[in-house]
Amino acid sequence: MLNIFEREEFVARYRIETPEPLERVAEVIAGEQSSGTFLKLSAETEDLKQRSRARVVSVAPLDDAAQPTLASAAMARKGRTGVSHRGEIEIAFPVANVGANLTTLMATLCGNLYELGEVTGLRLLDVDLPPTYAERFPGPQFGVKGTRAFAGVHDRPIIGTIIKPSIGLTPEQTAELVDTLCAADIDFLKDDELIADPPYAPFEARLSAVMPVLKKHADRLGRMPMYAINISGTIEEMRRRHDQVLALGGTCVMVSVNWTGHSGVEDLRRHSQLPIHGHRNGWGALTRCPELGMDFKAYQKIWRLAGVDQLHVNGLRSKFWEPDHSVIASARACLAPWAGLSPVMPVFSSGQWASQAPDMFAMLGSTDLMHLAGGGIIGHPQGPAAGVRSMREAWEAAVAGIPLAEYARRQPALAAALEAFGGSE
């Protein structure tokens, strides 16, 4: 996208709160995140400004706040402790300021903004990159289509579960549980984020125990059950672990994206020959305060640039704080076309079982998703195989527009799930 300066730009949208005039603070942000500082410098010539200074695209006022959300010693020193103004602003940054550098992109989008004294609240709402800029980043290698190809599951949700207990199982016990779940015709399994390479179940021992089980069931099923084994660690460890998974015939790797970091995930993506399952644990710290952090819409775009193929979005009626409309908005964001990059497979989990399928389909309008259930599968009163069947039957009913109770009259597994878990929502 070119502008009056005839330079390529990317645009960020923020919601800000400040005791100062919104227009002034928008200019402060534009200057702070590009060529400016708190003093006028002789080196910041008009030519340099036209090439490098960010520009304010728009300022849209919102309702004021009676009190500031966050304290600011800088504003207190000025006696600005009363009403705080709120508004949405758009800032355009020159692409040439950053280049294809995800770390610097994040420093530009978020950098010192949250520390600015003029700001008593700031949230990154969205970011848009021109396709010619976005294509310089890795992006998803497999996305939705590639994930389905590796899993061998088409035209319906990928049904999966999480290995539980989350920690404490030996490699042999993990393999036994995987055997039970694969015998139930599960599509997808994943490690818990709390296990990667602990002394009681080292990564290599766990991988060596699990892979023969997966291969045994692949011969029976005609497809390899997808296991997202947690390879989180240093860049060298993740590369090595990825290669071990690949060599043994695995079809997915998982990383805790927030703690592995943008550079770590980007490096893994450039090295990887397998889909990357992005676990967002810790996400609440970045988003739960509505006047701080960032929206998932922006968050998933950054991880899409880094190259994840699957990304967690929470679940409907889950055990976590997030309301259902926010969960669905996150899934829509993952699936939405953006800057020429492949969509990311949204992963629904947390307190899930068959009952959520109709609402999920009605609200999302797609079956391009992973639906992961722990207790809803493993804790099914008729066993894990019936748990898997109940999930698939619920999705059959949802897509056909048949109420679950009606469909369950001919489906014993779904009927048992509704009877056992019906009061748990």
Contacts in CASP RR format, 6 or more apart in sequence:
PFRMAT RR
TARGET T0000
AUTHOR 0000-0000-0000
METHOD contacts of the structure
MODEL  1
MLNIFEREEFVARYRIETPEPLERVAEVIAGEQSSGTFLKLSAETEDLKQ
RSRARVVSVAPLDDAAQPTLASAAMARKGRTGVSHRGEIEIAFPVANVGA
NLTTLMATLCGNLYELGEVTGLRLLDVDLPPTYAERFPGPQFGVKGTRAF
AGVHDRPIIGTIIKPSIGLTPEQTAELVDTLCAADIDFLKDDELIADPPY
APFEARLSAVMPVLKKHADRLGRMPMYAINISGTIEEMRRRHDQVLALGG
TCVMVSVNWTGHSGVEDLRRHSQLPIHGHRNGWGALTRCPELGMDFKAYQ
KIWRLAGVDQLHVNGLRSKFWEPDHSVIASARACLAPWAGLSPVMPVFSS
GQWASQAPDMFAMLGSTDLMHLAGGGIIGHPQGPAAGVRSMREAWEAAVA
GIPLAEYARRQPALAAALEAFGGSE
1 8 0 8 1.000
1 9 0 8 1.000
1 11 0 8 1.000
1 130 0 8 1.000
2 8 0 8 1.000
2 9 0 8 1.000
3 9 0 8 1.000
3 55 0 8 1.000
3 92 0 8 1.000
5 50 0 8 1.000
5 51 0 8 1.000
5 55 0 8 1.000
5 94 0 8 1.000
7 50 0 8 1.000
7 51 0 8 1.000
7 94 0 8 1.000
7 95 0 8 1.000
7 96 0 8 1.000
8 94 0 8 1.000
8 95 0 8 1.000
8 96 0 8 1.000
8 130 0 8 1.000
8 132 0 8 1.000
8 133 0 8 1.000
9 92 0 8 1.000
9 93 0 8 1.000
9 94 0 8 1.000
9 95 0 8 1.000
9 130 0 8 1.000
10 92 0 8 1.000
10 93 0 8 1.000
10 95 0 8 1.000
10 98 0 8 1.000
10 127 0 8 1.000
10 128 0 8 1.000
10 129 0 8 1.000
10 130 0 8 1.000
10 133 0 8 1.000
11 57 0 8 1.000
11 90 0 8 1.000
11 91 0 8 1.000
11 92 0 8 1.000
11 93 0 8 1.000
11 127 0 8 1.000
11 128 0 8 1.000
12 90 0 8 1.000
12 91 0 8 1.000
12 93 0 8 1.000
12 109 0 8 1.000
12 124 0 8 1.000
12 126 0 8 1.000
12 127 0 8 1.000
12 298 0 8 1.000
13 88 0 8 1.000
13 89 0 8 1.000
13 90 0 8 1.000
13 124 0 8 1.000
13 125 0 8 1.000
13 126 0 8 1.000
13 127 0 8 1.000
14 29 0 8 1.000
14 88 0 8 1.000
14 89 0 8 1.000
14 90 0 8 1.000
14 91 0 8 1.000
14 113 0 8 1.000
14 122 0 8 1.000
14 123 0 8 1.000
14 124 0 8 1.000
14 125 0 8 1.000
15 62 0 8 1.000
15 86 0 8 1.000
15 87 0 8 1.000
15 88 0 8 1.000
15 121 0 8 1.000
15 122 0 8 1.000
15 123 0 8 1.000
15 125 0 8 1.000
15 291 0 8 1.000
16 22 0 8 1.000
16 25 0 8 1.000
16 26 0 8 1.000
16 29 0 8 1.000
16 86 0 8 1.000
16 87 0 8 1.000
16 88 0 8 1.000
16 89 0 8 1.000
16 119 0 8 1.000
16 121 0 8 1.000
16 122 0 8 1.000
16 123 0 8 1.000
17 65 0 8 1.000
17 68 0 8 1.000
17 69 0 8 1.000
17 70 0 8 1.000
17 84 0 8 1.000
17 85 0 8 1.000
17 86 0 8 1.000
17 87 0 8 1.000
17 119 0 8 1.000
17 120 0 8 1.000
17 121 0 8 1.000
17 122 0 8 1.000
17 291 0 8 1.000
18 25 0 8 1.000
18 84 0 8 1.000
18 85 0 8 1.000
18 118 0 8 1.000
18 119 0 8 1.000
18 120 0 8 1.000
18 121 0 8 1.000
19 68 0 8 1.000
19 75 0 8 1.000
19 80 0 8 1.000
19 81 0 8 1.000
19 82 0 8 1.000
19 83 0 8 1.000
19 84 0 8 1.000
19 85 0 8 1.000
19 118 0 8 1.000
19 120 0 8 1.000
20 75 0 8 1.000
20 80 0 8 1.000
20 85 0 8 1.000
20 118 0 8 1.000
21 85 0 8 1.000
22 59 0 8 1.000
22 61 0 8 1.000
22 85 0 8 1.000
22 87 0 8 1.000
22 89 0 8 1.000
23 56 0 8 1.000
23 59 0 8 1.000
24 118 0 8 1.000
25 116 0 8 1.000
25 118 0 8 1.000
25 119 0 8 1.000
26 56 0 8 1.000
26 59 0 8 1.000
26 89 0 8 1.000
26 91 0 8 1.000
27 56 0 8 1.000
28 116 0 8 1.000
28 118 0 8 1.000
29 54 0 8 1.000
29 89 0 8 1.000
29 91 0 8 1.000
29 113 0 8 1.000
29 116 0 8 1.000
30 53 0 8 1.000
30 54 0 8 1.000
30 55 0 8 1.000
30 56 0 8 1.000
30 91 0 8 1.000
31 37 0 8 1.000
31 53 0 8 1.000
31 54 0 8 1.000
32 112 0 8 1.000
32 113 0 8 1.000
32 116 0 8 1.000
33 54 0 8 1.000
33 91 0 8 1.000
33 93 0 8 1.000
33 108 0 8 1.000
33 109 0 8 1.000
33 111 0 8 1.000
33 112 0 8 1.000
33 113 0 8 1.000
34 52 0 8 1.000
34 53 0 8 1.000
34 54 0 8 1.000
34 93 0 8 1.000
34 94 0 8 1.000
34 97 0 8 1.000
34 108 0 8 1.000
35 44 0 8 1.000
35 48 0 8 1.000
35 49 0 8 1.000
35 52 0 8 1.000
35 53 0 8 1.000
35 54 0 8 1.000
36 44 0 8 1.000
36 53 0 8 1.000
44 53 0 8 1.000
51 94 0 8 1.000
51 96 0 8 1.000
52 94 0 8 1.000
52 96 0 8 1.000
52 97 0 8 1.000
54 91 0 8 1.000
54 92 0 8 1.000
54 93 0 8 1.000
54 94 0 8 1.000
54 97 0 8 1.000
55 91 0 8 1.000
55 92 0 8 1.000
56 89 0 8 1.000
56 90 0 8 1.000
56 91 0 8 1.000
57 89 0 8 1.000
57 90 0 8 1.000
57 91 0 8 1.000
57 92 0 8 1.000
58 88 0 8 1.000
58 89 0 8 1.000
58 90 0 8 1.000
59 87 0 8 1.000
59 88 0 8 1.000
59 89 0 8 1.000
60 87 0 8 1.000
60 88 0 8 1.000
60 89 0 8 1.000
61 85 0 8 1.000
61 86 0 8 1.000
61 87 0 8 1.000
62 86 0 8 1.000
62 87 0 8 1.000
62 88 0 8 1.000
63 86 0 8 1.000
64 83 0 8 1.000
64 84 0 8 1.000
64 85 0 8 1.000
64 86 0 8 1.000
65 83 0 8 1.000
65 84 0 8 1.000
65 85 0 8 1.000
65 86 0 8 1.000
66 82 0 8 1.000
66 83 0 8 1.000
67 82 0 8 1.000
67 84 0 8 1.000
68 75 0 8 1.000
68 81 0 8 1.000
68 82 0 8 1.000
68 84 0 8 1.000
68 120 0 8 1.000
68 121 0 8 1.000
69 84 0 8 1.000
69 120 0 8 1.000
69 121 0 8 1.000
69 289 0 8 1.000
69 291 0 8 1.000
69 292 0 8 1.000
70 119 0 8 1.000
70 120 0 8 1.000
70 121 0 8 1.000
70 291 0 8 1.000
70 292 0 8 1.000
71 120 0 8 1.000
72 80 0 8 1.000
72 117 0 8 1.000
72 118 0 8 1.000
72 119 0 8 1.000
72 120 0 8 1.000
73 117 0 8 1.000
74 117 0 8 1.000
74 118 0 8 1.000
75 81 0 8 1.000
75 117 0 8 1.000
75 118 0 8 1.000
75 120 0 8 1.000
84 120 0 8 1.000
84 121 0 8 1.000
88 125 0 8 1.000
93 108 0 8 1.000
95 130 0 8 1.000
95 133 0 8 1.000
97 108 0 8 1.000
98 104 0 8 1.000
98 105 0 8 1.000
98 108 0 8 1.000
99 105 0 8 1.000
99 133 0 8 1.000
99 136 0 8 1.000
100 133 0 8 1.000
100 136 0 8 1.000
100 137 0 8 1.000
102 137 0 8 1.000
102 262 0 8 1.000
102 263 0 8 1.000
102 266 0 8 1.000
102 302 0 8 1.000
102 305 0 8 1.000
102 306 0 8 1.000
103 262 0 8 1.000
103 263 0 8 1.000
105 302 0 8 1.000
105 305 0 8 1.000
106 262 0 8 1.000
106 302 0 8 1.000
109 124 0 8 1.000
109 127 0 8 1.000
109 298 0 8 1.000
110 124 0 8 1.000
110 294 0 8 1.000
113 119 0 8 1.000
113 122 0 8 1.000
114 122 0 8 1.000
114 292 0 8 1.000
114 293 0 8 1.000
116 122 0 8 1.000
121 291 0 8 1.000
121 292 0 8 1.000
122 291 0 8 1.000
122 292 0 8 1.000
122 293 0 8 1.000
123 290 0 8 1.000
123 291 0 8 1.000
123 292 0 8 1.000
123 293 0 8 1.000
123 294 0 8 1.000
123 295 0 8 1.000
124 293 0 8 1.000
124 294 0 8 1.000
124 295 0 8 1.000
124 298 0 8 1.000
125 294 0 8 1.000
125 295 0 8 1.000
125 297 0 8 1.000
125 298 0 8 1.000
126 295 0 8 1.000
126 297 0 8 1.000
126 298 0 8 1.000
126 301 0 8 1.000
127 298 0 8 1.000
127 301 0 8 1.000
127 302 0 8 1.000
128 339 0 8 1.000
129 301 0 8 1.000
129 305 0 8 1.000
129 339 0 8 1.000
130 339 0 8 1.000
131 339 0 8 1.000
131 340 0 8 1.000
133 339 0 8 1.000
134 305 0 8 1.000
134 338 0 8 1.000
134 339 0 8 1.000
134 340 0 8 1.000
134 341 0 8 1.000
135 339 0 8 1.000
135 340 0 8 1.000
135 341 0 8 1.000
137 266 0 8 1.000
137 305 0 8 1.000
137 306 0 8 1.000
137 307 0 8 1.000
138 266 0 8 1.000
138 269 0 8 1.000
138 270 0 8 1.000
138 305 0 8 1.000
138 306 0 8 1.000
138 307 0 8 1.000
139 269 0 8 1.000
139 304 0 8 1.000
139 305 0 8 1.000
139 306 0 8 1.000
139 307 0 8 1.000
139 341 0 8 1.000
139 342 0 8 1.000
140 304 0 8 1.000
140 307 0 8 1.000
140 308 0 8 1.000
140 309 0 8 1.000
140 341 0 8 1.000
140 342 0 8 1.000
140 343 0 8 1.000
140 344 0 8 1.000
141 269 0 8 1.000
141 272 0 8 1.000
141 275 0 8 1.000
141 276 0 8 1.000
141 307 0 8 1.000
141 309 0 8 1.000
142 149 0 8 1.000
142 150 0 8 1.000
142 275 0 8 1.000
142 309 0 8 1.000
142 342 0 8 1.000
143 275 0 8 1.000
143 309 0 8 1.000
143 310 0 8 1.000
143 342 0 8 1.000
143 343 0 8 1.000
143 344 0 8 1.000
143 345 0 8 1.000
144 335 0 8 1.000
144 342 0 8 1.000
144 343 0 8 1.000
144 344 0 8 1.000
144 345 0 8 1.000
144 368 0 8 1.000
145 342 0 8 1.000
146 275 0 8 1.000
146 309 0 8 1.000
147 158 0 8 1.000
147 226 0 8 1.000
147 252 0 8 1.000
147 275 0 8 1.000
147 309 0 8 1.000
147 310 0 8 1.000
147 345 0 8 1.000
148 154 0 8 1.000
148 158 0 8 1.000
150 224 0 8 1.000
150 226 0 8 1.000
150 251 0 8 1.000
150 252 0 8 1.000
150 274 0 8 1.000
150 275 0 8 1.000
151 158 0 8 1.000
151 187 0 8 1.000
151 188 0 8 1.000
151 223 0 8 1.000
151 224 0 8 1.000
151 225 0 8 1.000
151 226 0 8 1.000
151 251 0 8 1.000
152 223 0 8 1.000
152 224 0 8 1.000
153 187 0 8 1.000
153 223 0 8 1.000
155 367 0 8 1.000
156 367 0 8 1.000
156 392 0 8 1.000
156 395 0 8 1.000
156 399 0 8 1.000
157 357 0 8 1.000
157 367 0 8 1.000
157 368 0 8 1.000
157 369 0 8 1.000
157 370 0 8 1.000
157 371 0 8 1.000
157 395 0 8 1.000
158 187 0 8 1.000
158 188 0 8 1.000
158 226 0 8 1.000
158 345 0 8 1.000
158 369 0 8 1.000
158 370 0 8 1.000
158 371 0 8 1.000
159 186 0 8 1.000
159 187 0 8 1.000
159 188 0 8 1.000
159 370 0 8 1.000
159 371 0 8 1.000
159 372 0 8 1.000
159 373 0 8 1.000
159 377 0 8 1.000
159 388 0 8 1.000
159 391 0 8 1.000
159 392 0 8 1.000
159 395 0 8 1.000
160 186 0 8 1.000
160 187 0 8 1.000
160 188 0 8 1.000
160 189 0 8 1.000
160 190 0 8 1.000
160 370 0 8 1.000
160 371 0 8 1.000
160 372 0 8 1.000
160 373 0 8 1.000
160 377 0 8 1.000
160 388 0 8 1.000
160 391 0 8 1.000
161 181 0 8 1.000
161 186 0 8 1.000
161 188 0 8 1.000
161 189 0 8 1.000
161 190 0 8 1.000
161 372 0 8 1.000
161 373 0 8 1.000
161 374 0 8 1.000
161 375 0 8 1.000
161 377 0 8 1.000
161 378 0 8 1.000
162 189 0 8 1.000
162 190 0 8 1.000
162 191 0 8 1.000
162 192 0 8 1.000
162 349 0 8 1.000
162 372 0 8 1.000
162 374 0 8 1.000
163 169 0 8 1.000
163 174 0 8 1.000
163 177 0 8 1.000
163 178 0 8 1.000
163 189 0 8 1.000
163 190 0 8 1.000
163 191 0 8 1.000
163 192 0 8 1.000
163 195 0 8 1.000
164 192 0 8 1.000
164 374 0 8 1.000
164 375 0 8 1.000
164 378 0 8 1.000
166 192 0 8 1.000
166 193 0 8 1.000
166 194 0 8 1.000
166 195 0 8 1.000
167 192 0 8 1.000
167 194 0 8 1.000
167 195 0 8 1.000
167 198 0 8 1.000
168 195 0 8 1.000
168 198 0 8 1.000
168 200 0 8 1.000
168 201 0 8 1.000
169 177 0 8 1.000
169 201 0 8 1.000
170 200 0 8 1.000
170 201 0 8 1.000
171 201 0 8 1.000
171 202 0 8 1.000
171 205 0 8 1.000
171 206 0 8 1.000
171 208 0 8 1.000
171 209 0 8 1.000
171 210 0 8 1.000
172 209 0 8 1.000
174 201 0 8 1.000
174 206 0 8 1.000
174 209 0 8 1.000
174 210 0 8 1.000
175 209 0 8 1.000
175 210 0 8 1.000
175 212 0 8 1.000
175 213 0 8 1.000
178 189 0 8 1.000
178 210 0 8 1.000
178 213 0 8 1.000
178 214 0 8 1.000
178 227 0 8 1.000
179 213 0 8 1.000
179 216 0 8 1.000
179 217 0 8 1.000
180 384 0 8 1.000
181 189 0 8 1.000
181 225 0 8 1.000
181 377 0 8 1.000
181 378 0 8 1.000
181 384 0 8 1.000
182 189 0 8 1.000
182 213 0 8 1.000
182 214 0 8 1.000
182 216 0 8 1.000
182 217 0 8 1.000
182 221 0 8 1.000
182 225 0 8 1.000
183 217 0 8 1.000
183 384 0 8 1.000
183 385 0 8 1.000
184 377 0 8 1.000
184 383 0 8 1.000
184 384 0 8 1.000
184 385 0 8 1.000
184 387 0 8 1.000
184 388 0 8 1.000
185 221 0 8 1.000
185 385 0 8 1.000
185 388 0 8 1.000
186 225 0 8 1.000
186 377 0 8 1.000
186 384 0 8 1.000
186 388 0 8 1.000
187 225 0 8 1.000
187 226 0 8 1.000
188 225 0 8 1.000
188 226 0 8 1.000
188 227 0 8 1.000
188 228 0 8 1.000
188 252 0 8 1.000
188 370 0 8 1.000
188 372 0 8 1.000
189 225 0 8 1.000
189 226 0 8 1.000
189 227 0 8 1.000
189 228 0 8 1.000
190 227 0 8 1.000
190 228 0 8 1.000
190 229 0 8 1.000
190 230 0 8 1.000
190 254 0 8 1.000
190 277 0 8 1.000
190 372 0 8 1.000
191 228 0 8 1.000
191 229 0 8 1.000
191 230 0 8 1.000
191 254 0 8 1.000
192 230 0 8 1.000
193 230 0 8 1.000
193 232 0 8 1.000
193 254 0 8 1.000
193 256 0 8 1.000
193 279 0 8 1.000
193 281 0 8 1.000
195 201 0 8 1.000
195 230 0 8 1.000
196 203 0 8 1.000
196 230 0 8 1.000
196 231 0 8 1.000
196 232 0 8 1.000
196 233 0 8 1.000
197 203 0 8 1.000
197 233 0 8 1.000
197 237 0 8 1.000
203 229 0 8 1.000
203 231 0 8 1.000
203 241 0 8 1.000
203 244 0 8 1.000
204 244 0 8 1.000
206 229 0 8 1.000
207 229 0 8 1.000
207 241 0 8 1.000
207 244 0 8 1.000
207 245 0 8 1.000
207 248 0 8 1.000
208 248 0 8 1.000
210 227 0 8 1.000
210 229 0 8 1.000
211 248 0 8 1.000
211 249 0 8 1.000
211 250 0 8 1.000
214 224 0 8 1.000
214 225 0 8 1.000
214 227 0 8 1.000
214 250 0 8 1.000
215 224 0 8 1.000
215 249 0 8 1.000
217 225 0 8 1.000
218 224 0 8 1.000
218 225 0 8 1.000
224 249 0 8 1.000
224 250 0 8 1.000
224 251 0 8 1.000
226 251 0 8 1.000
226 252 0 8 1.000
226 275 0 8 1.000
227 250 0 8 1.000
227 251 0 8 1.000
227 252 0 8 1.000
228 252 0 8 1.000
228 253 0 8 1.000
228 254 0 8 1.000
228 277 0 8 1.000
228 310 0 8 1.000
229 241 0 8 1.000
229 245 0 8 1.000
229 250 0 8 1.000
229 252 0 8 1.000
229 253 0 8 1.000
229 254 0 8 1.000
230 254 0 8 1.000
230 255 0 8 1.000
230 256 0 8 1.000
230 279 0 8 1.000
231 237 0 8 1.000
231 238 0 8 1.000
231 241 0 8 1.000
231 242 0 8 1.000
231 245 0 8 1.000
231 253 0 8 1.000
231 254 0 8 1.000
231 255 0 8 1.000
232 238 0 8 1.000
232 254 0 8 1.000
232 255 0 8 1.000
232 256 0 8 1.000
232 259 0 8 1.000
232 260 0 8 1.000
233 255 0 8 1.000
233 260 0 8 1.000
235 263 0 8 1.000
235 264 0 8 1.000
235 267 0 8 1.000
235 268 0 8 1.000
238 253 0 8 1.000
238 255 0 8 1.000
238 260 0 8 1.000
238 264 0 8 1.000
238 267 0 8 1.000
238 268 0 8 1.000
239 267 0 8 1.000
239 268 0 8 1.000
239 271 0 8 1.000
241 253 0 8 1.000
242 253 0 8 1.000
242 268 0 8 1.000
242 271 0 8 1.000
242 272 0 8 1.000
242 273 0 8 1.000
242 274 0 8 1.000
245 252 0 8 1.000
245 253 0 8 1.000
245 274 0 8 1.000
246 273 0 8 1.000
246 274 0 8 1.000
250 274 0 8 1.000
251 274 0 8 1.000
251 275 0 8 1.000
252 274 0 8 1.000
252 275 0 8 1.000
252 276 0 8 1.000
252 277 0 8 1.000
252 310 0 8 1.000
253 268 0 8 1.000
253 272 0 8 1.000
253 274 0 8 1.000
253 275 0 8 1.000
253 276 0 8 1.000
253 277 0 8 1.000
254 276 0 8 1.000
254 277 0 8 1.000
254 278 0 8 1.000
254 279 0 8 1.000
255 265 0 8 1.000
255 268 0 8 1.000
255 276 0 8 1.000
255 277 0 8 1.000
255 278 0 8 1.000
255 279 0 8 1.000
256 278 0 8 1.000
256 279 0 8 1.000
256 281 0 8 1.000
257 265 0 8 1.000
257 278 0 8 1.000
257 279 0 8 1.000
257 280 0 8 1.000
257 303 0 8 1.000
257 306 0 8 1.000
257 308 0 8 1.000
257 311 0 8 1.000
258 280 0 8 1.000
258 281 0 8 1.000
258 282 0 8 1.000
258 283 0 8 1.000
258 286 0 8 1.000
259 281 0 8 1.000
260 268 0 8 1.000
262 302 0 8 1.000
262 306 0 8 1.000
265 276 0 8 1.000
265 278 0 8 1.000
265 303 0 8 1.000
265 306 0 8 1.000
265 307 0 8 1.000
265 308 0 8 1.000
266 306 0 8 1.000
266 307 0 8 1.000
268 276 0 8 1.000
269 276 0 8 1.000
269 306 0 8 1.000
269 307 0 8 1.000
269 308 0 8 1.000
275 309 0 8 1.000
275 310 0 8 1.000
276 307 0 8 1.000
276 308 0 8 1.000
276 309 0 8 1.000
276 310 0 8 1.000
277 308 0 8 1.000
277 309 0 8 1.000
277 310 0 8 1.000
277 347 0 8 1.000
278 303 0 8 1.000
278 308 0 8 1.000
278 309 0 8 1.000
278 310 0 8 1.000
278 311 0 8 1.000
278 312 0 8 1.000
278 347 0 8 1.000
279 312 0 8 1.000
280 299 0 8 1.000
280 311 0 8 1.000
280 312 0 8 1.000
283 296 0 8 1.000
283 299 0 8 1.000
283 312 0 8 1.000
284 321 0 8 1.000
286 293 0 8 1.000
286 294 0 8 1.000
286 299 0 8 1.000
287 293 0 8 1.000
287 294 0 8 1.000
287 295 0 8 1.000
287 296 0 8 1.000
287 299 0 8 1.000
288 321 0 8 1.000
296 313 0 8 1.000
296 326 0 8 1.000
296 329 0 8 1.000
296 330 0 8 1.000
296 333 0 8 1.000
297 329 0 8 1.000
297 330 0 8 1.000
297 333 0 8 1.000
300 311 0 8 1.000
300 330 0 8 1.000
300 333 0 8 1.000
300 334 0 8 1.000
300 344 0 8 1.000
301 333 0 8 1.000
301 338 0 8 1.000
301 339 0 8 1.000
303 311 0 8 1.000
303 344 0 8 1.000
304 334 0 8 1.000
304 338 0 8 1.000
304 341 0 8 1.000
304 342 0 8 1.000
304 344 0 8 1.000
305 341 0 8 1.000
308 344 0 8 1.000
309 344 0 8 1.000
309 345 0 8 1.000
310 344 0 8 1.000
310 345 0 8 1.000
310 346 0 8 1.000
310 347 0 8 1.000
310 370 0 8 1.000
311 334 0 8 1.000
311 344 0 8 1.000
311 345 0 8 1.000
311 346 0 8 1.000
311 347 0 8 1.000
312 346 0 8 1.000
312 347 0 8 1.000
312 349 0 8 1.000
313 327 0 8 1.000
313 330 0 8 1.000
313 331 0 8 1.000
313 334 0 8 1.000
313 346 0 8 1.000
313 347 0 8 1.000
313 348 0 8 1.000
314 320 0 8 1.000
314 322 0 8 1.000
314 326 0 8 1.000
314 327 0 8 1.000
314 330 0 8 1.000
314 348 0 8 1.000
314 349 0 8 1.000
314 350 0 8 1.000
315 322 0 8 1.000
315 324 0 8 1.000
315 327 0 8 1.000
315 348 0 8 1.000
315 349 0 8 1.000
315 350 0 8 1.000
315 351 0 8 1.000
315 352 0 8 1.000
315 356 0 8 1.000
316 324 0 8 1.000
316 327 0 8 1.000
316 328 0 8 1.000
316 348 0 8 1.000
316 352 0 8 1.000
316 356 0 8 1.000
316 359 0 8 1.000
316 360 0 8 1.000
316 363 0 8 1.000
317 324 0 8 1.000
317 351 0 8 1.000
317 355 0 8 1.000
317 356 0 8 1.000
317 425 0 8 1.000
318 327 0 8 1.000
318 349 0 8 1.000
318 350 0 8 1.000
318 351 0 8 1.000
318 352 0 8 1.000
319 350 0 8 1.000
319 351 0 8 1.000
320 350 0 8 1.000
324 359 0 8 1.000
324 363 0 8 1.000
325 363 0 8 1.000
327 348 0 8 1.000
328 360 0 8 1.000
328 363 0 8 1.000
328 364 0 8 1.000
330 346 0 8 1.000
331 346 0 8 1.000
331 348 0 8 1.000
331 364 0 8 1.000
331 369 0 8 1.000
332 364 0 8 1.000
334 343 0 8 1.000
334 344 0 8 1.000
334 345 0 8 1.000
334 346 0 8 1.000
335 343 0 8 1.000
335 344 0 8 1.000
335 346 0 8 1.000
335 364 0 8 1.000
335 366 0 8 1.000
335 368 0 8 1.000
336 343 0 8 1.000
337 343 0 8 1.000
343 368 0 8 1.000
345 368 0 8 1.000
345 369 0 8 1.000
345 370 0 8 1.000
346 368 0 8 1.000
346 369 0 8 1.000
346 370 0 8 1.000
347 369 0 8 1.000
347 370 0 8 1.000
347 372 0 8 1.000
348 356 0 8 1.000
348 360 0 8 1.000
348 369 0 8 1.000
348 370 0 8 1.000
348 371 0 8 1.000
348 372 0 8 1.000
349 370 0 8 1.000
349 372 0 8 1.000
349 373 0 8 1.000
351 373 0 8 1.000
351 374 0 8 1.000
351 375 0 8 1.000
351 376 0 8 1.000
352 371 0 8 1.000
352 372 0 8 1.000
352 373 0 8 1.000
352 374 0 8 1.000
352 376 0 8 1.000
353 373 0 8 1.000
353 375 0 8 1.000
353 376 0 8 1.000
353 377 0 8 1.000
353 390 0 8 1.000
353 391 0 8 1.000
353 417 0 8 1.000
353 421 0 8 1.000
353 424 0 8 1.000
354 373 0 8 1.000
354 376 0 8 1.000
354 387 0 8 1.000
354 390 0 8 1.000
354 391 0 8 1.000
354 393 0 8 1.000
354 394 0 8 1.000
354 404 0 8 1.000
354 414 0 8 1.000
354 417 0 8 1.000
354 418 0 8 1.000
354 421 0 8 1.000
355 394 0 8 1.000
355 404 0 8 1.000
355 417 0 8 1.000
355 418 0 8 1.000
355 421 0 8 1.000
355 422 0 8 1.000
355 425 0 8 1.000
356 371 0 8 1.000
356 394 0 8 1.000
357 371 0 8 1.000
357 391 0 8 1.000
357 394 0 8 1.000
357 395 0 8 1.000
357 397 0 8 1.000
357 398 0 8 1.000
357 404 0 8 1.000
358 394 0 8 1.000
358 397 0 8 1.000
358 398 0 8 1.000
358 401 0 8 1.000
358 403 0 8 1.000
358 404 0 8 1.000
360 369 0 8 1.000
360 371 0 8 1.000
360 398 0 8 1.000
361 367 0 8 1.000
361 395 0 8 1.000
361 398 0 8 1.000
361 399 0 8 1.000
362 398 0 8 1.000
367 395 0 8 1.000
367 399 0 8 1.000
371 391 0 8 1.000
371 395 0 8 1.000
373 387 0 8 1.000
373 391 0 8 1.000
376 387 0 8 1.000
376 390 0 8 1.000
376 391 0 8 1.000
376 417 0 8 1.000
376 421 0 8 1.000
377 384 0 8 1.000
377 387 0 8 1.000
377 388 0 8 1.000
377 391 0 8 1.000
378 384 0 8 1.000
378 387 0 8 1.000
379 387 0 8 1.000
380 386 0 8 1.000
380 387 0 8 1.000
380 390 0 8 1.000
380 413 0 8 1.000
380 416 0 8 1.000
380 417 0 8 1.000
380 420 0 8 1.000
381 416 0 8 1.000
381 419 0 8 1.000
381 420 0 8 1.000
382 412 0 8 1.000
382 413 0 8 1.000
382 416 0 8 1.000
386 412 0 8 1.000
386 413 0 8 1.000
386 416 0 8 1.000
386 417 0 8 1.000
387 413 0 8 1.000
387 417 0 8 1.000
389 411 0 8 1.000
389 413 0 8 1.000
389 414 0 8 1.000
390 411 0 8 1.000
390 413 0 8 1.000
390 414 0 8 1.000
390 416 0 8 1.000
390 417 0 8 1.000
393 407 0 8 1.000
393 408 0 8 1.000
393 411 0 8 1.000
393 413 0 8 1.000
393 414 0 8 1.000
394 404 0 8 1.000
394 407 0 8 1.000
394 414 0 8 1.000
394 417 0 8 1.000
396 407 0 8 1.000
397 403 0 8 1.000
397 404 0 8 1.000
397 406 0 8 1.000
397 407 0 8 1.000
397 408 0 8 1.000
397 414 0 8 1.000
400 407 0 8 1.000
404 414 0 8 1.000
404 418 0 8 1.000
405 418 0 8 1.000
407 414 0 8 1.000
408 414 0 8 1.000
408 415 0 8 1.000
408 418 0 8 1.000
409 415 0 8 1.000
END
